[in-house]
Amino acid sequence: MPSKIDGKKVGFVGAGAMAEALARGFVDKKVIESSDIWCCDPSKSRMDVFTEFGANAVKDGPEVRSSFSCPCHCRLVPLPELQRSTHIGKHNHAFSPMQIAQNVDIIFISVKPQYVGVVIKEMKPHLTGKHIMVSIAAGIPLSVMKVCCRPNLKRFSYS
């Protein structure tokens, strides 16, 4: 039986407990196949939770590594140095909002509120009229989302 949003891909920028609950709920209720769910998160263990139920974890590329700082405020370094780093055990640095925007249709912003602007800035060049963006970040009003996303996303609504 096809999923209820067959042909669409869903991405979670941030793979915390709320994102996991939504993703698992979508899969359990057959809203979407787990293989059509993508996530990115600075924590490898959180991305592993998603891959355990069949979702996909984004692997970052060198262009992301050089332009985005990990939320723990560490300095991202070239891959050969990163592989030798003791910090690699703490984060895998696969936090790539840009790749989520490039590859999905529906984007859930599920990061801590202080990172919403950072992740939207990373995604903005890749946002188009086809995207639907949903924020579950606490305390971020629709007006902030509008300012961050324009002119790429033109329609905004809320319930």
C-alpha positions as CSV (number, residue, x, y, z in Angstrom):
1,M,0.0,0.0,0.0
2,P,1.5,3.4,-0.9
3,S,2.1,5.9,1.8
4,K,-0.2,8.9,2.3
5,I,2.4,11.3,1.0
6,D,3.8,8.9,-1.7
7,G,6.7,10.4,-3.7
8,K,7.6,13.1,-1.1
9,K,10.7,13.0,1.1
10,V,10.8,14.4,4.6
11,G,13.9,15.8,6.3
12,F,14.6,16.5,9.9
13,V,17.2,19.2,10.7
14,G,18.0,18.0,14.2
15,A,17.3,14.4,15.2
16,G,16.3,14.8,18.9
17,A,13.5,13.2,20.8
18,M,10.7,15.3,19.3
19,A,12.0,14.7,15.7
20,E,12.3,11.0,16.5
21,A,8.7,10.9,17.9
22,L,7.3,12.6,14.7
23,A,9.3,10.4,12.3
24,R,8.4,7.1,14.1
25,G,4.8,8.3,14.2
26,F,4.8,9.0,10.5
27,V,6.2,5.5,9.8
28,D,3.9,3.7,12.3
29,K,0.8,5.4,10.8
30,K,2.1,4.7,7.2
31,V,2.1,8.4,6.4
32,I,5.6,7.9,4.8
33,E,8.0,5.0,4.3
34,S,11.0,5.1,6.6
35,S,13.3,5.1,3.5
36,D,11.9,8.5,2.5
37,I,12.9,10.1,5.8
38,W,16.2,11.9,6.1
39,C,17.9,13.5,9.1
40,C,21.0,15.4,10.1
41,D,22.3,16.0,13.6
42,P,25.7,16.8,15.1
43,S,25.3,13.7,17.3
44,K,26.1,10.4,15.6
45,S,24.1,8.6,18.3
46,R,20.9,10.5,17.4
47,M,21.4,9.8,13.7
48,D,21.9,6.1,14.6
49,V,18.5,6.1,16.2
50,F,16.9,7.2,12.9
51,T,18.8,4.7,10.8
52,E,17.7,1.9,13.2
53,F,14.1,2.3,12.1
54,G,15.1,2.6,8.4
55,A,15.5,6.4,7.9
56,N,18.5,7.9,6.3
57,A,21.3,10.0,7.9
58,V,22.9,12.7,5.8
59,K,26.6,12.5,5.4
60,D,28.2,15.9,5.0
61,G,30.6,17.0,2.3
62,P,33.7,19.1,2.5
63,E,31.7,22.3,1.5
64,V,29.6,21.9,4.6
65,R,32.5,21.1,6.8
66,S,34.2,24.3,5.9
67,S,31.1,26.5,6.3
68,F,29.2,25.3,9.4
69,S,30.3,25.2,13.0
70,C,29.1,22.4,15.2
71,P,26.6,23.5,17.8
72,C,29.1,22.6,20.5
73,H,31.3,25.5,19.1
74,C,34.2,23.3,18.2
75,R,36.2,24.3,15.1
76,L,35.5,22.0,12.1
77,V,38.7,20.9,10.5
78,P,39.6,19.1,7.3
79,L,38.8,15.4,7.2
80,P,42.3,14.0,7.7
81,E,42.7,16.1,10.9
82,L,39.1,15.3,11.9
83,Q,39.8,11.6,11.7
84,R,42.8,12.0,14.1
85,S,40.8,14.3,16.4
86,T,39.8,13.1,19.9
87,H,36.6,15.2,19.3
88,I,35.4,12.7,16.7
89,G,34.0,10.4,19.3
90,K,31.8,13.2,20.6
91,H,30.3,14.3,17.2
92,N,30.6,13.0,13.7
93,H,30.1,16.4,12.2
94,A,27.5,15.2,9.7
95,F,25.2,18.1,10.5
96,S,24.2,19.2,7.0
97,P,21.1,21.3,6.8
98,M,22.1,22.2,3.2
99,Q,21.9,18.6,2.1
100,I,18.5,18.2,3.7
101,A,17.2,21.2,1.7
102,Q,18.7,19.8,-1.5
103,N,17.1,16.4,-1.2
104,V,13.7,16.6,0.5
105,D,10.3,18.2,0.0
106,I,9.2,18.7,3.6
107,I,11.7,20.1,6.1
108,F,11.2,19.9,9.9
109,I,13.3,22.4,11.8
110,S,13.8,20.5,15.0
111,V,16.9,22.1,16.5
112,K,17.2,24.2,19.7
113,P,15.8,27.7,19.2
114,Q,19.2,29.4,19.2
115,Y,20.2,27.4,16.1
116,V,17.2,28.0,14.0
117,G,18.8,31.1,12.2
118,V,22.0,29.2,11.6
119,V,20.4,26.2,10.0
120,I,18.0,28.3,7.9
121,K,20.9,30.4,6.7
122,E,22.7,27.2,5.6
123,M,19.6,26.0,3.8
124,K,18.3,29.2,2.3
125,P,20.2,29.1,-1.1
126,H,18.6,25.7,-1.7
127,L,15.0,26.5,-0.6
128,T,12.5,26.7,-3.4
129,G,8.7,27.1,-3.8
130,K,8.4,23.3,-3.7
131,H,9.5,23.1,0.0
132,I,7.2,23.0,3.0
133,M,9.0,24.0,6.2
134,V,7.7,23.1,9.6
135,S,9.4,24.4,12.8
136,I,9.0,22.6,16.1
137,A,11.6,24.9,17.7
138,A,10.1,26.3,20.8
139,G,9.4,30.1,20.9
140,I,10.3,30.9,17.3
141,P,7.4,33.0,15.9
142,L,6.2,32.7,12.3
143,S,7.5,36.3,11.7
144,V,11.1,35.1,12.4
145,M,10.7,32.2,10.0
146,K,9.4,34.6,7.3
147,V,12.4,36.9,7.7
148,C,14.9,34.1,7.6
149,C,13.4,32.3,4.6
150,R,12.5,35.1,2.2
151,P,12.6,35.5,-0.7
152,N,13.1,31.8,-1.3
153,L,9.9,30.7,0.4
154,K,7.0,33.0,-0.4
155,R,4.0,31.4,1.2
156,F,3.6,31.1,4.9
157,S,0.6,29.9,7.0
158,Y,-0.1,28.6,10.4
159,S,-2.9,27.1,12.3
